[in-house]
Every structure is written in C-alpha cells, then in structure tokens.
Amino acid sequence: MNPPPIKAARLAAGLTQEALAYGSGLSLSTIEGAESGRNQPTITSLRKIAAFLSVDIVSLIDAPTEAAS
C-alpha cells in the first residue's frame, strides 16, 4: 500500500514531519493529521506544503476511488 500523497512527497524530499512543519510554517499536528487522514488540510495548508516541497498542489491530493458496482 502506498503512503498518502503528502507523506510520499515528504519522504521523497528526505524530510521529517518536523522539518516539513517548520519549513512550511504549519504546526506539527497539522502535518501529522494530514498524513494520517485524521484531518483534511485546507487549501492554504496544501499551498504551503506544495511550495515548500516544490511540488504541484494537485500531487498532494488523494484522488477519490470509485466504489465497485
């Protein structure tokens, strides 16, 4: 199973959650919640994360899966 997109981008950049929080100007609890799925990050938070990681904001968003019919 692949990690959530924010976590995958953070790991690809070789960063800890603490480093991502500090670099993006967000709280550690915001990063932890976004990576675990406990919280949905705001667009503002996604922009900050994407800017710090130098990635496209769309790459940080989980695509919804279709229910099997």
Secondary structure as GFF3:
##gff-version 3
##sequence-region A 1 69
A	DSSP	alpha_helix	5	12	.	.	.	ID=ss1
A	DSSP	alpha_helix	17	24	.	.	.	ID=ss2
A	DSSP	alpha_helix	28	36	.	.	.	ID=ss3
A	DSSP	alpha_helix	43	53	.	.	.	ID=ss4
A	DSSP	three_ten_helix	57	60	.	.	.	ID=ss5
###
